[in-house]
Amino acid sequence: MKKLVRQILNSRLGLKLRDITNFYPPLFSYQYQEQFLSSDLFIWRTDKNLETIFKASDILNKFYNIKSKLFFNFFSSDGEFILSKELEFENGISELIINENFLGVAGYGTFCVFNIPIEKHSELLKVTNRCYIGYGRNKAFSMVHGNLNALMVKDPYVSLDDLINHIKPAITSRKSNFEYHIQKKPSTNTTVSYYFANPLDRIINININNKFLSIKPLGCGFITFEKIFSSKPHIIKSDFCFARPILINETKGFLDCHHG
């Protein structure tokens, strides 16, 4: 009986009903979609003379033999829309440098990017392209891969003009008390910043060792610890189930980025 109940709850219909009713909702909403395109909610930085580099591979061409373009939407740290951009692939790779000249803003914020098919195809598309992002100065970047399948588009063939209206959270918005322990203690001579993005339709709250942060939908924020002298580990507490940060360590102007 338990096995049958489990099979029903984990079926596509069961997952959808769990998500709608908020009864043990699935972690990722795309689990019950017939097809989808997903994206991380990446963080860009152009403050302090920093540049952000983004690199992606042509997943649709490699696995589906379908030509596609990359389509970006950029947002401020408060989740306000800034601009959109299309980008083509060259030899299976696409790269974008994000700086103050490109965005017209010296600061930080978020962006999402989707592989949009150029022509319709009969095959159902399920794409989770994590991509790579890096931060640095003078063309020297510290790189990390995408953090999370954060956002999705259910219709891969939506028009580019209307794409922004079809972007939905790909992860549950269920509230609870979640706690994460950072495994590696930062060096005592390093300034470490924890950057968080919010892919949900609600505000999320973060607490690291009694430093607090609230982030609006599609926005981002950070908590910084300067020159850490305490051996006390950093513990992330949040009402968001996947509050996984990008850690940016800075020592004498040099950056080192990695996941929390």
TORMARTOR-969983 format. One record per residue (C-alpha): residue in one letter; x, y, z; residue number from 0. Coordinates in nm, 4 decimals. Layout:
% residues N
> a, X, Y, Z, NUM
...
END
This chain:
% residues 260
> m, 0.0000, 0.0000, 0.0000, 0
> k, 0.2797, 0.2417, 0.0909, 1
> k, 0.4537, 0.1616, -0.2367, 2
> l, 0.1370, 0.2386, -0.4346, 3
> v, 0.0843, 0.5684, -0.2495, 4
> r, 0.4465, 0.6637, -0.3154, 5
> q, 0.4076, 0.5864, -0.6863, 6
> i, 0.0939, 0.8015, -0.7052, 7
> l, 0.2563, 1.0930, -0.5199, 8
> n, 0.5629, 1.0771, -0.7468, 9
> s, 0.3673, 1.0494, -1.0720, 10
> r, 0.3488, 1.3570, -1.2943, 11
> l, -0.0097, 1.4246, -1.1862, 12
> g, 0.0778, 1.3585, -0.8225, 13
> l, 0.3734, 1.5974, -0.8367, 14
> k, 0.1548, 1.8644, -0.9932, 15
> l, -0.1176, 1.8258, -0.7294, 16
> r, 0.1448, 1.8364, -0.4521, 17
> d, 0.2805, 2.1591, -0.5965, 18
> i, -0.0639, 2.3208, -0.6310, 19
> t, -0.1863, 2.2169, -0.2841, 20
> n, 0.1523, 2.2708, -0.1154, 21
> f, 0.1306, 1.9157, 0.0278, 22
> y, 0.4928, 1.8011, 0.0389, 23
> p, 0.5540, 1.9943, -0.2855, 24
> p, 0.8283, 1.8646, -0.5156, 25
> l, 1.1594, 2.0446, -0.4827, 26
> f, 1.1683, 2.1302, -0.8547, 27
> s, 0.8514, 2.2256, -1.0448, 28
> y, 0.9842, 2.1076, -1.3803, 29
> q, 0.9607, 1.7460, -1.2579, 30
> y, 0.6004, 1.7257, -1.3828, 31
> q, 0.6470, 1.9246, -1.7052, 32
> e, 0.6425, 1.7451, -2.0403, 33
> q, 0.8998, 1.9937, -2.1666, 34
> f, 1.0814, 2.2970, -2.0332, 35
> l, 1.3847, 2.5211, -2.0611, 36
> s, 1.5606, 2.6099, -1.7368, 37
> s, 1.8119, 2.8692, -1.6237, 38
> d, 2.0015, 2.9612, -1.3127, 39
> l, 1.9417, 3.3078, -1.1733, 40
> f, 2.2986, 3.4273, -1.2162, 41
> i, 2.4507, 3.7232, -1.0335, 42
> w, 2.6324, 3.9958, -1.2262, 43
> r, 2.8762, 4.2429, -1.0746, 44
> t, 3.0067, 4.5634, -1.2281, 45
> d, 3.0908, 4.7396, -0.8986, 46
> k, 3.4487, 4.8108, -0.7850, 47
> n, 3.5719, 4.7996, -1.1470, 48
> l, 3.4674, 4.4357, -1.1733, 49
> e, 3.3540, 4.2589, -1.4875, 50
> t, 3.1399, 3.9463, -1.5141, 51
> i, 3.1970, 3.6867, -1.7838, 52
> f, 2.9325, 3.4368, -1.8952, 53
> k, 3.0026, 3.1251, -2.1032, 54
> a, 2.7559, 2.8716, -2.2433, 55
> s, 2.7651, 2.5727, -2.4754, 56
> d, 2.5078, 2.4958, -2.7447, 57
> i, 2.3141, 2.2277, -2.5558, 58
> l, 2.0204, 2.2153, -2.7988, 59
> n, 2.2460, 2.1576, -3.0984, 60
> k, 2.4581, 1.8992, -2.9186, 61
> f, 2.1770, 1.6837, -2.7784, 62
> y, 1.8788, 1.7628, -3.0020, 63
> n, 2.0427, 1.8801, -3.3261, 64
> i, 1.8366, 2.1997, -3.3046, 65
> k, 1.9702, 2.5478, -3.3790, 66
> s, 1.9111, 2.7994, -3.1025, 67
> k, 1.9993, 3.1400, -2.9647, 68
> l, 2.0689, 3.2560, -2.6135, 69
> f, 1.8243, 3.5075, -2.4753, 70
> f, 1.9135, 3.7091, -2.1639, 71
> n, 1.7043, 3.9124, -1.9224, 72
> f, 1.8925, 4.1360, -1.6783, 73
> f, 1.7541, 4.2626, -1.3466, 74
> s, 1.8698, 4.4977, -1.0731, 75
> s, 1.9449, 4.3834, -0.7182, 76
> d, 1.5805, 4.4712, -0.6384, 77
> g, 1.4528, 4.2509, -0.9219, 78
> e, 1.3654, 4.5395, -1.1550, 79
> f, 1.4027, 4.4678, -1.5277, 80
> i, 1.7008, 4.6400, -1.6932, 81
> l, 1.7389, 4.5024, -2.0475, 82
> s, 1.7235, 4.1978, -2.2752, 83
> k, 1.9832, 4.0670, -2.5174, 84
> e, 2.0098, 3.7966, -2.7855, 85
> l, 2.3357, 3.6131, -2.8495, 86
> e, 2.4284, 3.3576, -3.1146, 87
> f, 2.6637, 3.0610, -3.0834, 88
> e, 2.9963, 3.0394, -3.2628, 89
> n, 3.1435, 2.6898, -3.2978, 90
> g, 2.9135, 2.5669, -3.0235, 91
> i, 3.0191, 2.8301, -2.7683, 92
> s, 2.8787, 3.1680, -2.6657, 93
> e, 3.0470, 3.4252, -2.4421, 94
> l, 2.9369, 3.7581, -2.2999, 95
> i, 3.1344, 4.0177, -2.1023, 96
> i, 2.9098, 4.2110, -1.8640, 97
> n, 3.0540, 4.5434, -1.7503, 98
> e, 2.9414, 4.8959, -1.6749, 99
> n, 2.9547, 4.9957, -2.0418, 100
> f, 2.7293, 4.7060, -2.1377, 101
> l, 2.4651, 4.7530, -1.8662, 102
> g, 2.5028, 5.1251, -1.8020, 103
> v, 2.5117, 5.0439, -1.4308, 104
> a, 2.7942, 5.0105, -1.1778, 105
> g, 2.6512, 4.7730, -0.9204, 106
> y, 2.5200, 4.4183, -0.8982, 107
> g, 2.2052, 4.2293, -0.9924, 108
> t, 2.0791, 3.9120, -1.1567, 109
> f, 2.0150, 3.7666, -1.4988, 110
> c, 1.8694, 3.4525, -1.6531, 111
> v, 1.9462, 3.3009, -1.9926, 112
> f, 1.7588, 3.0452, -2.2026, 113
> n, 1.8487, 2.8418, -2.5108, 114
> i, 1.5544, 2.9309, -2.7355, 115
> p, 1.5050, 2.7131, -3.0480, 116
> i, 1.5094, 2.9065, -3.3727, 117
> e, 1.2651, 2.6645, -3.5388, 118
> k, 0.9963, 2.4344, -3.4030, 119
> h, 1.0811, 2.0691, -3.3489, 120
> s, 0.8641, 1.7640, -3.2865, 121
> e, 1.0780, 1.6303, -3.0015, 122
> l, 0.9960, 1.7291, -2.6431, 123
> l, 1.2713, 1.9512, -2.5037, 124
> k, 1.4044, 1.9259, -2.1488, 125
> v, 1.7034, 2.1539, -2.1115, 126
> t, 1.9021, 2.2304, -1.7951, 127
> n, 2.2064, 2.4253, -1.9089, 128
> r, 2.4084, 2.5273, -1.6020, 129
> c, 2.6653, 2.7370, -1.7973, 130
> y, 2.9659, 2.9130, -1.6370, 131
> i, 3.0092, 3.2547, -1.4816, 132
> g, 3.3174, 3.4367, -1.3558, 133
> y, 3.4160, 3.7595, -1.1836, 134
> g, 3.7375, 3.9524, -1.2104, 135
> r, 3.9395, 4.2475, -1.3283, 136
> n, 4.1732, 4.3011, -1.6244, 137
> k, 4.0383, 3.9887, -1.8025, 138
> a, 4.1446, 3.7584, -1.5156, 139
> f, 3.8327, 3.5746, -1.3992, 140
> s, 3.7534, 3.3255, -1.1262, 141
> m, 3.4921, 3.0861, -1.2667, 142
> v, 3.2092, 2.8768, -1.1232, 143
> h, 2.9331, 2.6761, -1.2904, 144
> g, 2.5637, 2.7521, -1.2494, 145
> n, 2.4323, 2.7193, -0.8965, 146
> l, 2.0746, 2.6000, -0.9397, 147
> n, 1.7977, 2.5220, -1.1907, 148
> a, 1.6177, 2.8266, -1.0598, 149
> l, 1.3819, 2.9457, -1.3351, 150
> m, 1.1986, 2.7782, -1.6201, 151
> v, 0.9946, 2.8397, -1.9321, 152
> k, 0.7312, 2.5730, -2.0019, 153
> d, 0.6911, 2.6585, -2.3710, 154
> p, 1.0286, 2.6384, -2.5516, 155
> y, 0.8818, 2.8139, -2.8555, 156
> v, 0.7495, 3.1245, -2.6844, 157
> s, 0.8261, 3.4435, -2.8765, 158
> l, 1.1294, 3.6360, -2.7567, 159
> d, 0.9203, 3.9505, -2.7127, 160
> d, 0.6951, 3.7659, -2.4669, 161
> l, 0.9549, 3.5435, -2.2995, 162
> i, 0.9871, 3.7509, -1.9825, 163
> n, 0.6162, 3.7003, -1.9090, 164
> h, 0.6574, 3.3207, -1.9227, 165
> i, 0.9499, 3.2865, -1.6815, 166
> k, 0.8458, 3.1002, -1.3662, 167
> p, 1.0279, 2.9700, -1.0573, 168
> a, 1.1548, 2.6156, -1.1125, 169
> i, 1.1881, 2.5461, -0.7408, 170
> t, 0.9318, 2.5268, -0.4632, 171
> s, 0.8467, 2.8420, -0.2682, 172
> r, 0.7561, 2.6395, 0.0422, 173
> k, 0.8531, 2.8175, 0.3639, 174
> s, 1.0278, 2.6407, 0.6504, 175
> n, 1.3335, 2.6774, 0.8726, 176
> f, 1.6314, 2.5636, 0.6670, 177
> e, 1.9878, 2.5589, 0.7948, 178
> y, 2.3152, 2.5095, 0.6052, 179
> h, 2.6661, 2.4788, 0.7433, 180
> i, 2.9585, 2.6100, 0.5390, 181
> q, 3.2148, 2.3296, 0.5349, 182
> k, 3.5300, 2.5344, 0.4841, 183
> k, 3.6284, 2.8082, 0.7272, 184
> p, 3.7487, 3.1249, 0.5490, 185
> s, 4.1038, 3.2453, 0.5942, 186
> t, 4.1549, 3.5073, 0.8653, 187
> n, 4.3082, 3.7576, 0.6207, 188
> t, 4.0276, 3.7247, 0.3657, 189
> t, 3.7130, 3.9300, 0.3114, 190
> v, 3.4358, 3.6877, 0.2206, 191
> s, 3.0984, 3.7829, 0.0717, 192
> y, 2.8009, 3.5494, 0.0403, 193
> y, 2.5876, 3.6397, -0.2645, 194
> f, 2.2311, 3.5057, -0.2842, 195
> a, 1.9757, 3.5269, -0.5681, 196
> n, 1.5999, 3.4910, -0.5235, 197
> p, 1.4189, 3.3010, -0.8030, 198
> l, 1.0855, 3.2887, -0.6174, 199
> d, 0.7730, 3.5039, -0.6392, 200
> r, 0.8071, 3.6035, -0.2731, 201
> i, 1.0701, 3.7710, -0.0548, 202
> i, 1.3268, 3.5356, 0.0957, 203
> n, 1.5152, 3.5942, 0.4203, 204
> i, 1.8748, 3.5035, 0.5020, 205
> n, 2.0617, 3.4985, 0.8334, 206
> i, 2.4335, 3.4221, 0.8623, 207
> n, 2.5675, 3.4367, 1.2175, 208
> n, 2.3107, 3.7050, 1.3057, 209
> k, 2.3685, 3.9149, 0.9941, 210
> f, 2.0339, 3.9507, 0.8186, 211
> l, 1.9269, 3.9977, 0.4578, 212
> s, 1.5909, 4.0128, 0.2764, 213
> i, 1.5793, 3.9736, -0.1024, 214
> k, 1.2968, 4.0662, -0.3391, 215
> p, 1.1826, 3.8360, -0.6242, 216
> l, 1.4416, 3.8111, -0.9064, 217
> g, 1.6762, 4.0237, -0.6954, 218
> c, 1.9940, 3.9464, -0.5052, 219
> g, 2.1901, 4.0555, -0.2022, 220
> f, 2.5034, 3.9785, -0.0080, 221
> i, 2.6449, 3.9502, 0.3420, 222
> t, 3.0129, 4.0327, 0.3957, 223
> f, 3.2538, 3.9333, 0.6696, 224
> e, 3.5686, 4.1460, 0.6872, 225
> k, 3.9018, 4.0004, 0.8011, 226
> i, 3.7609, 3.7087, 0.9948, 227
> f, 3.9364, 3.6474, 1.3267, 228
> s, 3.6788, 3.4170, 1.4859, 229
> s, 3.6982, 3.0408, 1.4384, 230
> k, 3.3194, 3.0183, 1.4655, 231
> p, 3.1779, 2.8486, 1.1534, 232
> h, 2.9350, 3.0349, 0.9289, 233
> i, 2.5801, 2.8951, 0.9384, 234
> i, 2.3184, 3.0012, 0.6829, 235
> k, 1.9574, 3.0097, 0.8028, 236
> s, 1.6741, 3.0832, 0.5614, 237
> d, 1.3051, 3.0345, 0.4851, 238
> f, 1.4121, 2.9351, 0.1295, 239
> c, 1.4913, 2.5669, 0.0844, 240
> f, 1.7883, 2.6190, -0.1470, 241
> a, 1.9720, 2.9244, -0.0152, 242
> r, 2.2973, 2.8235, -0.1815, 243
> p, 2.5297, 3.1235, -0.2174, 244
> i, 2.8152, 3.2189, -0.4422, 245
> l, 3.1140, 3.2875, -0.2170, 246
> i, 3.3543, 3.5575, -0.3302, 247
> n, 3.6767, 3.5728, -0.1307, 248
> e, 3.8930, 3.8794, -0.1810, 249
> t, 4.2510, 3.9208, -0.0611, 250
> k, 4.4556, 4.2239, -0.1662, 251
> g, 4.2429, 4.2751, -0.4760, 252
> f, 4.2487, 3.9110, -0.5873, 253
> l, 3.9159, 3.7266, -0.6186, 254
> d, 3.8407, 3.3584, -0.5623, 255
> c, 3.4845, 3.2422, -0.6300, 256
> h, 3.3166, 2.9163, -0.5379, 257
> h, 2.9840, 2.7688, -0.4262, 258
> g, 2.8651, 2.7554, -0.0720, 259
END
